[in-house]
Amino acid sequence: MSDPAQVLRDFKPSKEFFVGIDSDGCIFDSMEIKHQECFAPMFIKHFQLQAVSKYARETWAFVNLYSKTRGANRFPALVRALNLLRERPQVNARQVKVAATDPVDEWISRETKLGNATLDAEVARGNKGLEQTKRWSDAVNAAVKDIVHGVPPFPLVRECLEHISQQADSMCISQTPADALKREWGENNIDQFVKIIAGQEMGTKTEHIKFAAKDKYAPTKILMIGDAPGDFNAAKKNGALFFPINPGKEEASWERLHKEALDRFFKGTYAGDYEAQLVKEFDACLPEQPGWL
């Protein structure tokens, strides 16, 4: 299998600044519809959780929408959801057997590009322990393609992207499959503002920034825009700056980016106290542990 991330390694700067931008929940208000209408129903169906569907939905939503693992790659998120669900007393009281995560854990421990292509290849090589996960992931992709349409970018996204593209090289940096990203960005005519659309096939968000930007731009001239702790971690592991799109306050976040934060970034006054205050607000938005523990 050729390396999809090579395009990031080969990328050469054309401007002084670099901006990476997440997609789901950041550019688009698509996290709720994708997880509530696509991921969670397929989680219940393919892992035989019908008898505890209420708790399965609640657990899936906590892991992927309302906690510090918001925005995580779907496969580690699946593991966390199954493990949390297994601990719930209501599930045990109903004697529902929650699937073991060992096969997925083993695969995650050695595979950096956690996506459908690598999963398909692993199953094709005879890893039967991942067949259930593949059926679920394929069903999720089909549901997303069928259901998620007509979700526009948040207000002021286009204006921000236009501003960014004038002074920076920008890329979509996401853990969504590339096909879905290209469809969503294309149907809203905002793909013109980014150099590359990087999905899960090109590696983790940390790797995206590392390959495309680290050591190619000054650290204070690299900015990651995202709505999840994984976006923050990807930025900081590469020594870059971070701007949060706060969950539940997305419109206000884009307004702040448009009115003040981008100008600060391009003028060199973003790092330090200003960024620290934004990160503090962001950190308070998402809990670590669920309320039922």
C-alpha positions, 0 to 999 in steps of 0.5 A, spaced: 500 500 500 502 506 497 503 511 503 497 517 503 501 521 507 507 522 502 503 528 499 504 532 506 511 530 507 512 533 500 508 539 501 512 545 500 510 552 503 508 558 499 507 563 505 510 565 511 504 562 515 500 555 516 493 554 519 490 547 520 483 546 520 479 541 523 472 539 519 466 535 523 464 540 529 469 545 527 467 547 520 461 544 520 455 543 525 455 535 523 458 532 529 451 531 532 447 528 526 453 524 524 454 521 531 446 521 533 444 518 527 449 514 524 455 512 529 450 510 535 445 506 531 450 502 527 454 501 534 447 498 537 446 494 531 453 491 530 455 490 537 448 487 539 446 492 544 439 493 542 437 491 550 441 497 552 440 502 547 438 508 551 445 507 555 449 505 549 447 511 545 448 515 552 455 512 552 457 513 545 454 521 545 459 522 551 465 519 548 464 522 542 461 529 543 461 531 550 467 529 553 475 530 552 475 524 547 470 528 543 473 528 536 477 522 537 478 517 531 472 512 531 476 506 533 479 508 539 472 511 540 469 505 539 474 501 544 472 507 550 465 506 548 465 499 549 469 499 555 465 504 559 458 501 557 461 494 560 462 498 567 455 501 567 450 497 572 444 497 568 448 493 562 450 488 567 443 488 571 440 486 564 445 481 563 448 484 556 454 481 554 458 487 551 463 485 546 471 485 548 475 490 545 482 486 545 482 485 537 481 492 536 486 494 541 491 490 538 490 493 531 490 500 534 497 498 538 501 497 531 497 501 526 498 509 526 493 510 520 487 508 523 482 508 517 478 504 513 483 502 508 488 499 513 482 496 516 480 493 510 487 490 508 487 487 515 481 483 515 483 481 508 489 478 511 485 474 515 484 478 522 477 475 523 477 479 530 476 485 526 470 483 522 465 486 526 469 492 527 469 493 519 462 491 518 460 497 523 465 502 520 462 500 513 455 501 515 457 508 519 460 510 512 454 508 508 449 512 513 453 518 513 453 518 505 446 517 506 444 522 511 449 527 512 447 532 507 445 540 507 449 541 513 453 548 511 459 551 515 458 555 521 457 563 520 463 566 518 467 560 516 467 562 509 470 569 511 475 566 516 477 561 510 478 567 505 482 571 510 487 565 512 488 563 505 490 570 503 496 570 508 497 562 510 498 556 507 491 552 510 489 545 510 483 541 513 486 536 518 481 531 520 480 524 522 474 523 518 475 519 511 477 523 506 471 521 501 466 524 506 471 530 507 472 532 500 464 531 498 462 536 504 468 541 503 466 541 495 458 541 496 459 548 500 465 550 495 470 552 501 475 546 498 478 552 494 481 555 500 485 549 502 491 546 499 490 539 502 484 535 505 487 530 510 483 525 512 484 519 517 488 515 511 494 520 512 495 518 519 493 522 526 492 529 526 499 530 530 502 526 524 498 531 519 501 537 522 508 534 523 509 532 516 506 538 513 508 544 517 513 542 523 520 545 521 517 548 515 514 554 518 516 558 525 512 555 531 509 561 532 506 561 525 503 555 525 496 555 528 491 549 529 483 551 529 479 545 532 473 543 537 476 537 540 482 536 545 485 531 540 486 538 536 489 541 541 494 535 543 496 535 535 498 542 535 502 542 542 505 536 540 508 540 534 510 546 538 504 550 534 499 554 537 491 553 538 485 556 537 479 553 540 472 552 537 468 551 543 463 546 543 456 549 544 459 556 543 461 555 536 458 561 533 461 566 538 468 562 537 468 563 529 466 571 531 472 571 535 476 568 530 474 573 525 474 579 529 480 579 533 484 572 533 486 571 526 489 578 526 493 577 533 496 570 529 498 574 523 501 580 527 505 575 532 501 577 538 497 571 539 502 566 543 502 567 551 496 570 555 491 570 550 492 563 547 492 561 555 485 564 556 482 561 550 485 554 552 482 555 559 475 556 557 476 551 552 478 546 557 472 547 562 467 545 556 468 538 556 469 533 562 474 527 563 469 522 566 461 521 565 457 523 571 454 516 571 461 513 574 
